[in-house]
């Protein structure tokens, strides 16, 4: 998709708050819509990915503590864990209380991954890797300048 070109001088006067908010809104909406096709929320997705990335390493309490900072929906994480367990996607060991994905859970995670990858591909259309990386680094710098944590999550 082509966008209307503007002179650099005009673009440099644009409000970063407006454009960062507008971008975040559309990115989050796109991802949440894709996940909803699998009857998942972002917290479902976060849990699935963290558990898949470190099987047997996460308890509900530890993972909730890690994910809460990313949550903007006041999620009841226990309900999300229970939902994934009821679906047969997530199990908890009895001895260590750590989480693991089932075969069905991994299949669901991979389907959701494919849906998210399609959204990310749309987001990146017409943006090469150096430009994307420079954008992320610019946003990180702005976060750091305002006293935030600019480390990658």
CORURLIN-V245066 format. One line per field, one symbol per residue. ss: DSSP state (@ for helix, = for strand, . for the rest). phi: phi as a letter, one per 40 degrees, with the letter a starting at -180 (. if undefined). psi: psi as a letter, one per 20 degrees, with the letter a starting at -180 (. if undefined). Layout:
# CORURLIN-V245066
ss->???
phi->???
psi->???
This chain:
# CORURLIN-V245066
ss->.......@@@@....@@@@@@@@@@@@@@@@@@@@@.....@@@@@@@@@@@@.....=@@@@@@@@@@@......@@@@@@@@@@@..===.....====.@@@@@@@@@@@@@@@@@@@@@@....@@@@@@@@@@@@@@@@@........
phi->.cbccbcdcccccccccccccccddccccccccccccbgbbdddcccdcccccadgcbcdcccccccdcccbbfccccccdccccccgcbbbcccbfccaccdcccccccccdcccccccccdcdgbcdccccccccccdccccdcgcccccc
psi->pqqpqqqhhghiiqohgghhggggghggggghgghhhjlqrghgggggggghhmpjhprggghghghhhipjjlpnhhhgghghghikhprpqhgikqqqqrghghggghghggghhhghgggipjorghggghgghghggggghjjrojqq.
